[in-house]
């Protein structure tokens, strides 16, 4: 599926766009986002690598920002237009933006600019956010799904915000 007309595409091998928060209002500058396989399948593990940094021009107080980064959150909001035309209500999940294992369903790992795995993002240098996930088809209804991913500091500052829309084949019946 391609990006919506007029939307600003996130660099890399993906069909993600910036938003719902405008790119200019995001603190973290994304170098690239790789998603494989793409489009994202159900019932298979897929991987994501987001690389970027908080540029010095947006980082006036590194010590304070490093403190805020320890409590950053990641909110994923899902919605869908199903194959029968019905709409799935938006559902949101918020987790700490830190290295975390979510059982066998997925992992979120963060690396700093040296490639070392760390607990949370750093205010200086490049950061990598790596995830591996699986979308169990038995819980998904077939349709066009939209995933909005927003990372924020506890003061409400947006680190990054991206949206991905694609068709998913699910096993859950209407």
N, C-alpha and C positions, 0 to 999 in steps of 0.2 A: 504494500500500500504506500502511496506517495504522501508527502507532506501536504497539508492544506495550502491552498493558494494564498500567497502573501505572507506565509509563516516563514520565520527565519530558521533554517536548518542547522542543527547541531553538527559540527564537523565530525567526520569519521564514517565508518561503515554502519549505518543505521538509518532509520527513517524518522528520527526524533526531531522535534522542533523546540525552540526556546518558548517557555511559557508554563504555567499561566502568569508568572511574574515576568515583566519585560526584561530582556537581556541586559539593558542598561542599568537596571536596578539590582542586578545580581553581583555579589561580592566576589565569587569564585569565577575565574575565567577558564572556561572549558577549552582545552587544547584539542581533545577528541573523545568520542564515545564509540567504542567497538561493541557490537552485540553479535554473538554467534551461537547457534545458527540464526539466520534471519531470513524470513520472518520467524518470530519466536514460536516454537511448537508447543503443543500440549503433550503431557506424558513423557517428556524428555528433558534432560538437564540442558539449560542454556547458560551462557556466560556473558558478563558485561564488564568492561574496563572503562572507567571514566578517569581521564587524566587532565589535570589543570593546576592552577595556582591562584593564590590571592596576591595580586600584584602589589608591589610596594606603594604605588600611588593610592591604593585603596586601604592601606594598612598604616594608619597614623599612630596606633598604640599597640605594638606587637604583644606586649605582656598581657594587656587587657584582652586582646583578641584571642590569644592562646587559652586564657581562662574560659572565655565564652565558648570556644570550640570543644571543650571537654563536656559540655552539656548540649551540644547541637542535636537536633532531631531530624529525622527523615520521615516525611509523610507521603504515603502512596495512596492515591485516590483512584478507584476503579469505577467505570461506568460502561454501559454497552447499549447498542441498538441491536436487538436480537434478529435472527433470520426471519422471524415471523412479524417483524415490525414493532414489537413491544420494546419498551425501554427498561433496562435494569436500573434501579436506583443507585445513586452514588454511594460507595462504601469507602471509608478511609481507615488506614492503619498507620499508626505512628510508632516508630522505634527510635532508640538512641542511634545517632550517627557515630558509631564506634565499631571496632572489630567485634563481631558477634557471630556465634553459631546459633542457628534457629533449628536445631535438630537436623535430621536428614533432609528437611525441606529446603534448606538453603544456608548460605554463609555470606557474611559481609566482612571483607578484610580491607585494611587501609595500609598503604605503604608510603613512606616519606621519600624525599628526593634522593636518598642513598639506596633505596630499594628495600630498606628494612621494614618489617611489619611492625606497626605501631598501634596504639589504642585508639587514637583519634587524629583528625586532621591537624596540620601544622600551619601557622600563619606565614611561614617563610618557605620558599622553595616549592617544587612540584609535589603534588599528592596524587596517589592512585587510589581509586575506590574500585575494588573487585568484588563481584558477586557471582555466585552460582545458585540457580534457583530451578524449581520445577513447578509447572502449573498442572495439577492433576485434572485431566479431562473430565473425570466423573463428577466434578464440582462446577464445571463450566458449561454454560449454555452457548450454543453456536451463535456467532454474530460478530459485529464490529465493536471491538473493545478499545477503550481509551484509558491509558495509564498516565496520570499526572503525578510527577515525582518532585517534591519540594523539600529542600534542605534549609533549615533555619537555625539561627542562633536564638538563645532564650530571650533576647531583647526584640525579637521579631525581624531582625535583619535577614534577608534572603541570601543564602550562600549560592544556591543554584536552583533552577526550576526548569524541568523539561517535560514534554508531553509526547507520548507515542501512541499512535492509533493503528490498529491492525485487526484483521479477521482471525478469529480463533475457532477451531473446530472442537466442540465440546461433546461430552457424552451424556450430560444432564438433559433430560427431556423437559419440554415446555409444559 
